[in-house]
Amino acid sequence: MSYKITFKIITKAIVFYSYLWYNLLIFTLSLAFHLPNTQIMIFHIPAVSPGIFKNGYWEKAR
């Protein structure tokens, strides 16, 4: 019983960290190239967390 619970927790953590890493990668790439590109913006929409929208990054990038 406890084995299943720990397995669930580990998988959730792995998914969460990979999601964060993916966001960070896209964010740094878009900042590095300074491209107000429609492709990068479309790429950002599903991946980026809502905190960046609140910080006004979206307005700056546009």
PyMOL CGO cylinders between C-alpha atoms (Angstrom):
from pymol import cmd
from pymol.cgo import CYLINDER

trace = [
    CYLINDER, 0.00, 0.00, 0.00, 2.68, 2.50, 0.98, 0.3, 1, 1, 1, 1, 1, 1,
    CYLINDER, 2.68, 2.50, 0.98, 4.71, 1.54, -2.10, 0.3, 1, 1, 1, 1, 1, 1,
    CYLINDER, 4.71, 1.54, -2.10, 1.91, 2.68, -4.41, 0.3, 1, 1, 1, 1, 1, 1,
    CYLINDER, 1.91, 2.68, -4.41, 1.58, 5.99, -2.60, 0.3, 1, 1, 1, 1, 1, 1,
    CYLINDER, 1.58, 5.99, -2.60, 5.29, 6.74, -2.84, 0.3, 1, 1, 1, 1, 1, 1,
    CYLINDER, 5.29, 6.74, -2.84, 5.27, 5.80, -6.51, 0.3, 1, 1, 1, 1, 1, 1,
    CYLINDER, 5.27, 5.80, -6.51, 2.43, 8.27, -7.16, 0.3, 1, 1, 1, 1, 1, 1,
    CYLINDER, 2.43, 8.27, -7.16, 4.29, 11.03, -5.33, 0.3, 1, 1, 1, 1, 1, 1,
    CYLINDER, 4.29, 11.03, -5.33, 7.50, 10.36, -7.25, 0.3, 1, 1, 1, 1, 1, 1,
    CYLINDER, 7.50, 10.36, -7.25, 5.75, 10.40, -10.63, 0.3, 1, 1, 1, 1, 1, 1,
    CYLINDER, 5.75, 10.40, -10.63, 3.95, 13.63, -9.75, 0.3, 1, 1, 1, 1, 1, 1,
    CYLINDER, 3.95, 13.63, -9.75, 7.24, 15.25, -8.74, 0.3, 1, 1, 1, 1, 1, 1,
    CYLINDER, 7.24, 15.25, -8.74, 8.95, 14.13, -11.95, 0.3, 1, 1, 1, 1, 1, 1,
    CYLINDER, 8.95, 14.13, -11.95, 6.12, 15.47, -14.11, 0.3, 1, 1, 1, 1, 1, 1,
    CYLINDER, 6.12, 15.47, -14.11, 6.08, 18.76, -12.20, 0.3, 1, 1, 1, 1, 1, 1,
    CYLINDER, 6.08, 18.76, -12.20, 9.83, 19.30, -12.47, 0.3, 1, 1, 1, 1, 1, 1,
    CYLINDER, 9.83, 19.30, -12.47, 9.93, 18.39, -16.15, 0.3, 1, 1, 1, 1, 1, 1,
    CYLINDER, 9.93, 18.39, -16.15, 7.09, 20.87, -16.78, 0.3, 1, 1, 1, 1, 1, 1,
    CYLINDER, 7.09, 20.87, -16.78, 9.02, 23.60, -14.95, 0.3, 1, 1, 1, 1, 1, 1,
    CYLINDER, 9.02, 23.60, -14.95, 12.20, 22.76, -16.84, 0.3, 1, 1, 1, 1, 1, 1,
    CYLINDER, 12.20, 22.76, -16.84, 10.31, 22.93, -20.16, 0.3, 1, 1, 1, 1, 1, 1,
    CYLINDER, 10.31, 22.93, -20.16, 8.92, 26.36, -19.24, 0.3, 1, 1, 1, 1, 1, 1,
    CYLINDER, 8.92, 26.36, -19.24, 12.34, 27.59, -18.22, 0.3, 1, 1, 1, 1, 1, 1,
    CYLINDER, 12.34, 27.59, -18.22, 13.91, 26.34, -21.44, 0.3, 1, 1, 1, 1, 1, 1,
    CYLINDER, 13.91, 26.34, -21.44, 11.37, 28.08, -23.67, 0.3, 1, 1, 1, 1, 1, 1,
    CYLINDER, 11.37, 28.08, -23.67, 11.54, 31.24, -21.58, 0.3, 1, 1, 1, 1, 1, 1,
    CYLINDER, 11.54, 31.24, -21.58, 15.34, 31.45, -21.74, 0.3, 1, 1, 1, 1, 1, 1,
    CYLINDER, 15.34, 31.45, -21.74, 15.38, 30.66, -25.45, 0.3, 1, 1, 1, 1, 1, 1,
    CYLINDER, 15.38, 30.66, -25.45, 12.88, 33.41, -26.25, 0.3, 1, 1, 1, 1, 1, 1,
    CYLINDER, 12.88, 33.41, -26.25, 14.80, 35.87, -24.09, 0.3, 1, 1, 1, 1, 1, 1,
    CYLINDER, 14.80, 35.87, -24.09, 18.15, 34.87, -25.57, 0.3, 1, 1, 1, 1, 1, 1,
    CYLINDER, 18.15, 34.87, -25.57, 17.10, 35.43, -29.17, 0.3, 1, 1, 1, 1, 1, 1,
    CYLINDER, 17.10, 35.43, -29.17, 14.94, 38.49, -28.42, 0.3, 1, 1, 1, 1, 1, 1,
    CYLINDER, 14.94, 38.49, -28.42, 12.47, 37.38, -31.04, 0.3, 1, 1, 1, 1, 1, 1,
    CYLINDER, 12.47, 37.38, -31.04, 8.99, 38.90, -30.82, 0.3, 1, 1, 1, 1, 1, 1,
    CYLINDER, 8.99, 38.90, -30.82, 8.18, 36.02, -33.09, 0.3, 1, 1, 1, 1, 1, 1,
    CYLINDER, 8.18, 36.02, -33.09, 4.69, 34.63, -33.59, 0.3, 1, 1, 1, 1, 1, 1,
    CYLINDER, 4.69, 34.63, -33.59, 6.09, 31.11, -33.45, 0.3, 1, 1, 1, 1, 1, 1,
    CYLINDER, 6.09, 31.11, -33.45, 7.60, 31.65, -30.02, 0.3, 1, 1, 1, 1, 1, 1,
    CYLINDER, 7.60, 31.65, -30.02, 4.41, 33.31, -28.79, 0.3, 1, 1, 1, 1, 1, 1,
    CYLINDER, 4.41, 33.31, -28.79, 2.31, 30.40, -30.00, 0.3, 1, 1, 1, 1, 1, 1,
    CYLINDER, 2.31, 30.40, -30.00, 4.86, 28.11, -28.36, 0.3, 1, 1, 1, 1, 1, 1,
    CYLINDER, 4.86, 28.11, -28.36, 4.53, 30.04, -25.11, 0.3, 1, 1, 1, 1, 1, 1,
    CYLINDER, 4.53, 30.04, -25.11, 0.74, 29.84, -24.79, 0.3, 1, 1, 1, 1, 1, 1,
    CYLINDER, 0.74, 29.84, -24.79, 0.36, 26.17, -23.74, 0.3, 1, 1, 1, 1, 1, 1,
    CYLINDER, 0.36, 26.17, -23.74, 3.63, 25.97, -21.85, 0.3, 1, 1, 1, 1, 1, 1,
    CYLINDER, 3.63, 25.97, -21.85, 3.93, 29.11, -19.77, 0.3, 1, 1, 1, 1, 1, 1,
    CYLINDER, 3.93, 29.11, -19.77, 2.55, 29.46, -16.27, 0.3, 1, 1, 1, 1, 1, 1,
    CYLINDER, 2.55, 29.46, -16.27, 0.10, 32.31, -15.56, 0.3, 1, 1, 1, 1, 1, 1,
    CYLINDER, 0.10, 32.31, -15.56, 2.64, 34.07, -13.31, 0.3, 1, 1, 1, 1, 1, 1,
    CYLINDER, 2.64, 34.07, -13.31, 4.56, 35.37, -16.31, 0.3, 1, 1, 1, 1, 1, 1,
    CYLINDER, 4.56, 35.37, -16.31, 1.39, 36.88, -17.75, 0.3, 1, 1, 1, 1, 1, 1,
    CYLINDER, 1.39, 36.88, -17.75, 0.83, 38.68, -14.44, 0.3, 1, 1, 1, 1, 1, 1,
    CYLINDER, 0.83, 38.68, -14.44, 4.39, 39.97, -14.44, 0.3, 1, 1, 1, 1, 1, 1,
    CYLINDER, 4.39, 39.97, -14.44, 3.77, 41.67, -17.76, 0.3, 1, 1, 1, 1, 1, 1,
    CYLINDER, 3.77, 41.67, -17.76, 6.22, 39.58, -19.75, 0.3, 1, 1, 1, 1, 1, 1,
    CYLINDER, 6.22, 39.58, -19.75, 3.56, 39.01, -22.40, 0.3, 1, 1, 1, 1, 1, 1,
    CYLINDER, 3.56, 39.01, -22.40, 3.17, 42.76, -23.00, 0.3, 1, 1, 1, 1, 1, 1,
    CYLINDER, 3.17, 42.76, -23.00, 6.94, 43.25, -23.20, 0.3, 1, 1, 1, 1, 1, 1,
    CYLINDER, 6.94, 43.25, -23.20, 7.39, 40.34, -25.57, 0.3, 1, 1, 1, 1, 1, 1,
    CYLINDER, 7.39, 40.34, -25.57, 4.64, 41.53, -27.87, 0.3, 1, 1, 1, 1, 1, 1,
]
cmd.load_cgo(trace, "trace")
